[in-house]
Amino acid sequence: MSPTAARPAPYPARVLGIDVGGTSMKAAFRSVHADGLLGAAEHPARRPTPSGAETADALGAFAAELIAAHGPVDAVGIGAPGIVDDVAGVAEYSVAPAWADVPLRALVAERLGGTPVALGHDVRLGGLAEGRLGAAAGSRDYLFVALGTGVGGMLCLDGVPRLGPHHRAGEIGHVVIDPGGEPCGCGQRGCLENFASATGIAHRHGAGATAHEVARLAAEGDPRAGEVWSQAVEALAVALVGAITLLDLDVIVVGGGVAKAGEQLLGPLRAAVGARLSFQRPPRIVQAALGDEAAVAGAALIALDLLPSPGVPPVAHTAAPMAARTESKDLIS
């Protein structure tokens, strides 16, 4: 299904979206109208994310308590960080929360008595939401880039969000900008994440300043902050030009905490990208529209995709509902 299309629903329904972050879990209910469109977020909630093996149990309890308090749902969507196998429903690896090879979808579904559950990568879900509901709505070929603690991405081509055969498509944060640069946590050197993430910007500036403070200082004319900010913009431009050249994108959506700088980031970024293009057509480069709630909205969307279309009987919920819903592991929606 196109990320911009309304999901046809056979009846009004209700879904729950949950985003599991390193420090907190966020959730919201959404009604699904008869025309297949999602309603506004309802009963938003937040809870601290425990560490280690407790996280999966806490997530199941969080979902169960919300449903007990606010009424039943037809499906639940979950966004998780790290490496996620959307098709198998397994959270393969994450530093925060700390887990490895957790069958998260099956565990939560069991806790909820068999309610259909979908699992996706948090950044990919944010990109999915921006495509259907936000800044890339109407586009069939776009890249979502999240500049947060790290740098992540989500790629949509010809209306299909791409996961890749190994569930790692869109990892633009680990495009190498400077092969001789500082080591990255991924094992490479000089990755985009070292330059343009909030962590990278703060580290390159030093003096204990956060990325937000570096942006403010750069705007005030501080030379060191201005240099670090310009390096972040230039590194991001290099990575984006590579993506544009390979993929002929229509829109690039920039989100995450660093993107809250708005035109202080996007204005120079458009100029730096434009200066590097020759035969390529420049895409629109825009700020994300959904902010911090994008992953929760995306989680609701993958829950919505578990619902049957008109005239099609519901698919029995099994250990791998995503596999039943898609024939190719290259799709996430």
C-alpha positions as CSV (number, residue, x, y, z in Angstrom):
1,M,0.0,0.0,0.0
2,S,1.2,3.5,-0.8
3,P,2.3,5.4,2.4
4,T,0.0,8.2,1.3
5,A,-3.1,6.2,0.8
6,A,-6.0,5.9,3.2
7,R,-6.4,2.4,4.6
8,P,-9.9,1.1,3.6
9,A,-11.5,-0.3,6.8
10,P,-14.6,-2.4,6.8
11,Y,-15.9,-0.7,10.0
12,P,-14.9,1.9,12.5
13,A,-12.1,0.5,14.6
14,R,-9.5,1.5,17.2
15,V,-5.7,1.0,17.4
16,L,-3.0,1.7,19.9
17,G,0.5,3.0,19.0
18,I,3.5,2.7,21.3
19,D,7.0,4.1,20.8
20,V,9.6,2.5,23.0
21,G,12.5,4.9,23.6
22,G,15.7,4.5,25.6
23,T,14.3,6.6,28.5
24,S,10.5,6.5,28.1
25,M,7.6,4.7,26.4
26,K,5.0,6.9,24.7
27,A,1.6,5.8,23.6
28,A,-1.7,7.0,22.1
29,F,-5.0,5.6,20.9
30,R,-6.5,6.4,17.5
31,S,-9.9,5.7,16.1
32,V,-10.1,4.4,12.6
33,H,-13.0,5.9,10.7
34,A,-15.1,4.0,8.2
35,D,-13.2,5.7,5.4
36,G,-10.0,4.2,6.7
37,L,-8.5,7.4,8.0
38,L,-7.0,7.7,11.4
39,G,-8.5,10.1,13.9
40,A,-6.5,12.3,16.2
41,A,-4.4,10.9,19.1
42,E,-6.4,10.1,22.2
43,H,-5.4,9.4,25.8
44,P,-1.6,10.0,25.3
45,A,0.5,8.4,27.9
46,R,4.1,8.1,28.9
47,R,6.0,5.8,31.2
48,P,9.7,5.4,32.0
49,T,11.5,2.6,30.2
50,P,13.2,0.2,32.6
51,S,16.5,-1.3,31.7
52,G,17.5,-4.8,30.6
53,A,15.2,-7.8,30.5
54,E,12.4,-5.9,32.3
55,T,11.6,-3.8,29.3
56,A,9.6,-6.4,27.4
57,D,7.5,-7.2,30.4
58,A,7.0,-3.5,31.2
59,L,5.9,-2.8,27.6
60,G,3.3,-5.6,27.8
61,A,2.0,-4.3,31.1
62,F,1.9,-0.7,29.8
63,A,-0.2,-1.8,26.8
64,A,-2.5,-3.9,29.0
65,E,-3.0,-1.2,31.6
66,L,-3.9,1.4,28.9
67,I,-6.4,-0.9,27.3
68,A,-7.9,-1.7,30.6
69,A,-8.3,2.0,31.4
70,H,-9.5,3.3,28.0
71,G,-11.1,0.4,26.3
72,P,-10.3,-2.4,23.8
73,V,-8.5,-2.0,20.5
74,D,-8.5,-4.0,17.3
75,A,-4.7,-4.0,16.9
76,V,-1.5,-2.6,18.5
77,G,1.6,-1.2,16.8
78,I,5.0,-0.9,18.5
79,G,8.1,1.1,17.5
80,A,11.4,-0.1,18.9
81,P,15.0,1.3,18.5
82,G,18.1,-0.5,17.4
83,I,18.0,-3.3,14.9
84,V,14.5,-4.6,14.4
85,D,13.3,-7.5,12.2
86,D,9.9,-6.1,11.3
87,V,8.8,-9.3,9.6
88,A,9.7,-11.8,12.3
89,G,8.6,-9.4,15.0
90,V,12.0,-9.5,16.8
91,A,13.9,-6.7,18.5
92,E,17.4,-8.0,17.5
93,Y,19.6,-5.5,19.3
94,S,19.5,-2.3,21.2
95,V,21.8,-0.5,23.6
96,A,19.0,1.6,25.2
97,P,16.8,-0.3,26.1
98,A,19.4,-3.1,26.4
99,W,18.0,-6.2,24.7
100,A,19.0,-8.8,22.2
101,D,16.8,-11.2,20.1
102,V,13.6,-10.4,22.0
103,P,10.5,-11.7,20.3
104,L,8.7,-8.5,21.3
105,R,5.7,-8.9,19.1
106,A,4.8,-12.4,20.3
107,L,5.4,-11.4,23.9
108,V,3.1,-8.4,23.8
109,A,0.5,-10.3,21.8
110,E,0.5,-13.0,24.4
111,R,0.1,-10.5,27.2
112,L,-2.9,-8.9,25.4
113,G,-4.6,-12.2,24.9
114,G,-4.0,-12.6,21.2
115,T,-4.7,-9.0,20.1
116,P,-2.9,-8.5,16.7
117,V,0.4,-6.8,17.2
118,A,2.8,-5.3,14.6
119,L,6.5,-4.3,15.4
120,G,8.6,-1.8,13.5
121,H,11.8,0.2,13.8
122,D,11.1,3.6,15.5
123,V,12.8,5.8,12.8
124,R,11.2,3.9,10.0
125,L,7.8,4.3,11.7
126,G,8.5,8.1,12.0
127,G,9.2,8.2,8.3
128,L,6.1,6.2,7.5
129,A,4.0,8.7,9.5
130,E,5.6,11.6,7.7
131,G,4.7,10.0,4.4
132,R,1.1,9.3,5.2
133,L,0.3,12.1,7.6
134,G,3.1,14.7,7.6
135,A,5.6,16.6,5.5
136,A,6.0,14.0,2.7
137,A,2.3,13.3,2.3
138,G,1.6,12.9,-1.5
139,S,5.1,11.9,-2.4
140,R,6.0,8.4,-3.6
141,D,9.8,8.9,-3.4
142,Y,11.2,10.4,-0.3
143,L,13.8,10.0,2.4
144,F,13.2,10.7,6.1
145,V,16.3,11.6,8.1
146,A,16.2,11.7,11.9
147,L,18.9,13.8,13.5
148,G,18.8,12.8,17.2
149,T,21.1,11.1,19.5
150,G,22.2,9.2,16.4
151,V,21.3,9.6,12.8
152,G,18.7,7.3,11.3
153,G,16.7,7.2,8.1
154,M,13.7,5.7,6.3
155,L,13.4,5.3,2.5
156,C,10.3,5.2,0.4
157,L,10.5,4.4,-3.3
158,D,7.6,4.3,-5.7
159,G,5.2,4.5,-2.8
160,V,6.7,1.5,-0.9
161,P,8.7,2.0,2.3
162,R,11.9,-0.1,1.9
163,L,13.2,-2.3,4.6
164,G,15.8,-4.3,2.6
165,P,16.5,-8.0,2.7
166,H,18.6,-7.6,5.9
167,H,16.3,-5.0,7.6
168,R,18.9,-2.3,7.5
169,A,17.8,0.0,4.6
170,G,18.0,3.7,5.2
171,E,20.9,3.8,7.7
172,I,22.2,7.0,6.3
173,G,23.9,7.9,9.6
174,H,26.6,5.3,8.8
175,V,27.4,6.7,5.3
176,V,31.2,7.5,5.6
177,I,31.9,11.2,5.1
178,D,35.6,11.2,6.2
179,P,37.3,7.8,5.9
180,G,40.1,9.0,8.1
181,G,37.8,10.5,10.7
182,E,37.0,9.6,14.3
183,P,35.8,6.0,15.0
184,C,32.1,5.5,15.0
185,G,30.3,3.1,17.3
186,C,29.3,1.0,14.3
187,G,33.0,0.1,13.7
188,Q,33.7,2.5,10.8
189,R,35.4,5.9,10.8
190,G,34.0,9.3,9.9
191,C,30.3,8.4,9.7
192,L,27.7,11.1,9.1
193,E,26.5,10.4,12.7
194,N,29.8,11.7,14.0
195,F,29.1,15.0,12.4
196,A,25.4,15.7,12.3
197,S,23.8,13.8,15.3
198,A,23.1,15.7,18.5
199,T,25.8,13.6,20.2
200,G,28.3,14.3,17.4
201,I,27.7,18.0,17.4
202,A,28.1,18.3,21.1
203,H,31.3,16.1,21.1
204,R,32.9,18.1,18.3
205,H,32.2,21.4,20.0
206,G,33.3,20.2,23.5
207,A,33.1,22.4,26.6
208,G,30.0,20.5,27.8
209,A,27.6,22.3,25.3
210,T,24.6,20.4,24.0
211,A,23.7,20.5,20.3
212,H,20.9,22.9,21.1
213,E,23.4,25.2,22.8
214,V,25.8,24.9,19.9
215,A,23.0,25.9,17.5
216,R,22.2,28.9,19.7
217,L,25.9,29.9,19.9
218,A,26.3,29.6,16.2
219,A,23.3,31.8,15.6
220,E,24.9,34.4,17.9
221,G,28.1,34.4,15.9
222,D,30.4,32.2,18.1
223,P,33.2,31.1,15.8
224,R,33.8,27.6,17.2
225,A,30.1,26.8,17.3
226,G,29.7,28.2,13.8
227,E,32.4,26.0,12.5
228,V,30.9,22.8,14.1
229,W,27.5,23.7,12.8
230,S,28.8,24.3,9.3
231,Q,30.6,21.0,9.4
232,A,27.4,19.2,10.4
233,V,25.5,20.9,7.5
234,E,28.3,20.1,5.0
235,A,28.5,16.4,6.1
236,L,24.7,16.1,5.8
237,A,24.8,17.7,2.4
238,V,27.4,15.2,1.1
239,A,25.3,12.2,2.3
240,L,22.1,13.6,0.9
241,V,23.6,14.3,-2.5
242,G,24.7,10.7,-2.7
243,A,21.2,9.6,-1.9
244,I,19.7,12.0,-4.5
245,T,22.1,10.8,-7.2
246,L,21.3,7.2,-6.5
247,L,17.6,7.4,-5.9
248,D,16.2,10.6,-7.7
249,L,14.2,11.7,-4.6
250,D,11.2,14.0,-4.6
251,V,11.3,15.0,-1.0
252,I,13.8,14.8,1.9
253,V,12.2,15.2,5.3
254,V,14.6,16.2,8.1
255,G,13.4,15.4,11.7
256,G,14.8,14.8,15.1
257,G,16.0,17.1,17.8
258,V,18.7,18.8,15.7
259,A,16.1,19.7,13.1
260,K,14.2,21.8,15.6
261,A,16.7,24.5,14.6
262,G,14.5,24.9,11.6
263,E,15.8,27.2,8.9
264,Q,19.1,27.7,10.7
265,L,19.7,24.1,9.6
266,L,17.5,23.8,6.5
267,G,18.5,27.0,4.7
268,P,22.2,26.3,4.6
269,L,21.5,22.7,3.9
270,R,19.5,23.4,0.8
271,A,22.3,25.7,-0.4
272,A,25.0,23.2,0.3
273,V,23.0,20.4,-1.5
274,G,22.2,22.7,-4.4
275,A,25.9,23.7,-4.8
276,R,26.9,20.0,-5.2
277,L,24.2,19.0,-7.8
278,S,24.9,19.1,-11.5
279,F,22.6,16.9,-13.6
280,Q,20.4,15.9,-10.7
281,R,17.0,17.5,-10.0
282,P,16.9,19.0,-6.5
283,P,14.3,17.5,-4.2
284,R,12.3,19.6,-1.7
285,I,14.1,19.6,1.7
286,V,11.6,20.2,4.5
287,Q,11.3,20.0,8.2
288,A,9.4,17.1,9.7
289,A,5.8,18.0,10.6
290,L,5.0,15.5,13.3
291,G,7.8,16.2,15.7
292,D,8.3,13.9,18.7
293,E,5.0,12.1,18.1
294,A,5.9,10.7,14.6
295,A,6.9,7.3,15.9
296,V,3.8,6.9,17.9
297,A,1.7,7.8,14.9
298,G,3.7,5.4,12.7
299,A,3.1,2.6,15.3
300,A,-0.6,3.3,15.0
301,L,-0.3,3.1,11.2
302,I,1.3,-0.4,11.2
303,A,-1.5,-1.4,13.6
304,L,-4.0,-0.1,11.1
305,D,-2.4,-2.1,8.4
306,L,-3.2,-5.3,10.3
307,L,-6.9,-4.6,9.9
308,P,-8.7,-6.4,7.0
309,S,-9.9,-4.5,3.9
310,P,-13.5,-4.5,2.9
311,G,-14.7,-7.9,1.7
312,V,-11.5,-9.6,2.9
313,P,-11.8,-11.8,6.0
314,P,-9.4,-11.0,8.8
315,V,-6.1,-12.8,8.8
316,A,-5.7,-15.1,11.8
317,H,-3.1,-13.7,14.2
318,T,-0.1,-15.9,14.1
319,A,3.5,-15.7,15.2
320,A,4.2,-13.7,12.0
321,P,1.3,-11.5,11.0
322,M,3.6,-9.2,9.1
323,A,4.6,-12.1,6.9
324,A,1.0,-12.8,6.2
325,R,0.4,-9.2,5.3
326,T,3.3,-8.8,3.0
327,E,4.8,-11.2,0.5
328,S,8.2,-9.6,0.4
329,K,10.6,-8.8,3.2
330,D,11.5,-5.7,1.3
331,L,8.3,-4.0,2.5
332,I,7.4,-2.5,5.8
333,S,3.9,-1.4,4.8
